[in-house]
Amino acid sequence: MPTQQQIKRIIVQELPVILQQDPEIKDLVLRLSRPYFADKKETESRFDQMLDELRRDREEQTKKWEAQEQRWKEHQREEKQRWAEYRIESNRRLEAIEKLSNKHDSTIDALGARWGIRSEATFRNALKGILERSFNVQVLNVTEYDERGEVFGHPDQVEMDIIIQDGQLIVCEIKSSMSKSDMYTFERKVRFYEKLHNRTADRMMVISPMLDRGAQAVADNLGIQVYSYADTVDPEIFD
């Protein structure tokens, strides 16, 4: 009697031939195997179902990506809007600060200018009172018109302080501060006055509490006497 293994081997060898030659055996085998294998229609149905699932998954994923991209674009627009608003606000504040700073600087400059003018006028009046009462000298504040622009380079009024003592002519400049250019301007004032009145100044004098760097050297070169502090002015110069 053949063994189980021999029977299996015979079936494996003979079955393909039998299926080709005997339609009844072929149908029997197909009926017996149908529960274990899907037929063509069922296979196609399952394949279509799988494609539909893949299509739905792809569409769902596409929608998610589109939604994410939309949120990203909205985020970018919001960031650009915030940045634009920030720049506008920053520029507005900067302009306000600059205006306030300019106003502050202008106020300080105006105060400084008024303080300097008032200080000069005060010192000039005090000097006039002291010299005229105590040293018998004449102090004049004169204003001449320079038609040719010899002093400032264009026609303008030229203001000077003139001290006259025993026939001597002293031209004096009283300013809160003196620079190198101020020294040159003062020297041109003196030459203009000398030419206008056909008289030579005996002395040129500058009285100022503040000298810019280099101003003293210019004064020395031009022969201008400089008194920077009150204690440096010797009353004996008017004796």
C-alpha positions in Angstrom: 0.0 0.0 0.0 1.5 3.4 -1.0 2.4 5.8 1.7 1.0 9.4 2.2 4.2 10.9 0.8 4.0 8.7 -2.3 0.4 9.7 -2.8 1.3 13.4 -2.6 4.1 13.0 -5.0 1.9 11.2 -7.5 -0.8 14.0 -7.2 1.8 16.7 -7.8 3.2 14.9 -10.8 -0.1 13.7 -12.4 -2.6 16.5 -11.4 -1.5 19.1 -14.0 -2.0 16.5 -16.8 -5.3 15.4 -15.4 -6.6 19.0 -15.2 -5.8 19.6 -18.8 -7.3 16.3 -20.0 -10.4 15.9 -17.7 -12.7 19.0 -17.4 -14.7 17.3 -14.6 -11.7 17.0 -12.4 -10.7 20.6 -13.3 -14.2 21.9 -12.2 -14.0 19.8 -9.1 -10.7 21.3 -8.1 -11.9 24.8 -8.8 -15.0 24.3 -6.7 -12.9 22.9 -3.9 -10.4 25.7 -4.0 -12.8 28.6 -4.4 -13.3 29.1 -0.6 -9.6 29.7 -0.3 -8.9 31.8 -3.4 -10.9 34.8 -4.7 -12.1 34.5 -8.3 -11.4 37.1 -10.9 -14.4 39.3 -10.2 -13.8 39.3 -6.5 -10.1 40.1 -7.1 -11.0 43.0 -9.3 -13.5 44.2 -6.8 -10.9 44.1 -4.0 -8.3 45.8 -6.2 -10.8 48.6 -7.0 -11.6 49.0 -3.3 -7.9 49.2 -2.5 -7.4 51.9 -5.3 -10.4 53.8 -3.9 -8.9 53.7 -0.4 -5.5 54.9 -1.7 -7.3 57.7 -3.7 -9.2 58.8 -0.6 -6.0 58.7 1.5 -4.2 60.8 -1.2 -7.1 63.3 -1.4 -7.2 63.6 2.4 -3.5 64.1 2.6 -3.6 66.7 -0.2 -6.4 68.6 1.7 -4.2 68.5 4.8 -1.2 69.8 2.9 -3.3 72.5 1.3 -4.8 73.5 4.7 -1.3 73.6 6.2 0.0 75.7 3.3 -2.9 78.1 3.7 -2.2 78.4 7.4 1.5 79.1 6.6 0.6 81.7 4.0 -1.8 83.4 6.5 1.0 83.3 9.1 3.4 84.9 6.7 0.9 87.6 5.8 0.3 88.3 9.5 4.0 88.5 10.2 4.5 90.9 7.2 1.6 93.0 8.4 3.0 93.1 12.0 6.5 94.0 10.7 5.1 96.7 8.5 3.1 98.1 11.4 6.2 97.9 13.6 8.3 99.8 11.1 5.6 102.5 10.7 5.4 102.8 14.5 9.2 102.8 14.9 9.6 105.5 12.2 6.8 107.5 13.8 8.5 107.3 17.2 11.9 108.1 15.7 10.5 111.1 14.0 8.9 112.3 17.2 12.2 111.8 19.1 14.1 113.6 16.4 11.7 116.5 16.4 11.9 116.6 20.2 15.7 116.5 20.1 15.8 119.2 17.4 13.4 121.3 19.5 15.5 120.7 22.6 18.7 121.6 20.7 17.1 124.7 19.2 15.9 125.7 22.7 19.4 125.2 24.2 21.0 127.1 21.2 18.5 129.9 21.6 19.1 130.1 25.3 22.8 129.9 24.8 22.7 132.7 22.2 20.5 134.9 24.4 22.7 134.1 27.4 25.8 135.0 25.4 24.4 138.2 24.0 23.1 139.3 27.4 26.4 138.3 29.1 28.3 140.3 26.5 26.0 143.3 26.9 26.2 143.1 30.7 30.0 142.9 30.7 30.2 145.7 28.2 28.0 148.0 30.3 29.9 147.1 33.4 33.2 147.7 31.7 31.9 151.1 30.4 30.8 152.1 33.9 34.0 151.1 35.6 36.4 152.7 33.0 34.5 155.9 32.5 34.0 156.5 36.2 37.3 155.2 37.6 39.8 155.7 34.8 38.6 158.8 33.0 38.3 157.0 29.6 35.6 157.1 27.0 33.9 153.8 26.0 31.9 153.8 22.8 29.9 151.1 21.0 30.0 152.1 17.4 28.3 150.6 14.4 29.6 151.3 10.9 28.2 150.1 7.5 30.7 148.2 5.4 29.5 149.0 1.8 32.3 147.0 0.1 32.1 143.9 2.3 35.7 144.2 3.5 34.9 142.5 6.9 32.4 139.8 6.2 32.7 139.5 2.4 29.4 141.2 1.7 28.0 144.6 2.7 26.9 144.6 6.3 26.9 146.5 9.6 30.1 146.3 11.6 29.9 146.7 15.4 32.9 147.6 17.6 33.7 148.8 21.0 36.0 151.8 21.0 38.0 152.9 24.1 39.6 156.4 24.0 42.1 157.3 26.6 44.2 160.5 26.5 44.0 160.5 22.7 44.8 156.8 22.4 42.5 154.6 20.3 41.9 151.1 21.6 39.5 148.8 19.6 38.0 146.2 21.8 36.0 143.0 21.1 33.9 141.6 24.0 32.5 138.2 23.3 31.4 135.1 25.2 33.7 132.9 23.1 36.3 133.5 20.4 37.5 131.2 17.7 40.4 131.5 15.2 38.0 132.9 12.5 36.6 135.4 15.1 40.2 136.7 15.6 40.7 137.2 11.9 37.3 138.9 11.7 38.1 141.2 14.5 41.4 142.2 12.9 39.5 143.0 9.7 37.1 145.2 11.7 40.0 147.2 13.1 41.5 147.7 9.6 38.1 148.7 8.3 37.7 151.3 11.1 41.2 152.6 10.6 40.6 153.0 6.8 37.1 154.5 7.3 38.3 157.2 9.9 41.9 157.5 8.6 43.2 156.7 12.1 45.5 154.0 13.4 44.4 152.0 16.4 47.0 152.0 19.1 45.9 148.7 20.6 43.6 145.8 19.7 42.1 144.0 22.6 39.9 140.9 23.0 38.0 140.1 26.2 36.5 136.7 26.3 36.1 133.9 28.9 36.5 131.2 26.3 39.1 130.8 23.5 38.9 128.0 21.0 42.1 126.0 20.3 44.4 128.0 18.1 42.7 131.3 18.7 45.5 132.6 21.0 48.2 131.8 18.4 46.2 133.8 15.8 45.9 136.7 18.3 49.6 136.7 19.0 50.4 136.6 15.3 48.0 139.6 14.6 49.2 141.6 17.6 45.9 141.3 19.5 46.0 141.4 23.3 43.7 138.7 24.8 42.2 138.7 28.3 40.4 135.4 28.9 39.5 135.8 32.6 38.5 138.8 34.7 41.6 138.4 37.0 43.9 138.7 33.9 42.7 142.2 33.1 45.1 144.6 34.6 43.4 147.9 35.5 46.8 149.7 35.1 46.6 149.3 31.4 44.2 152.3 31.5 46.4 154.4 33.8 
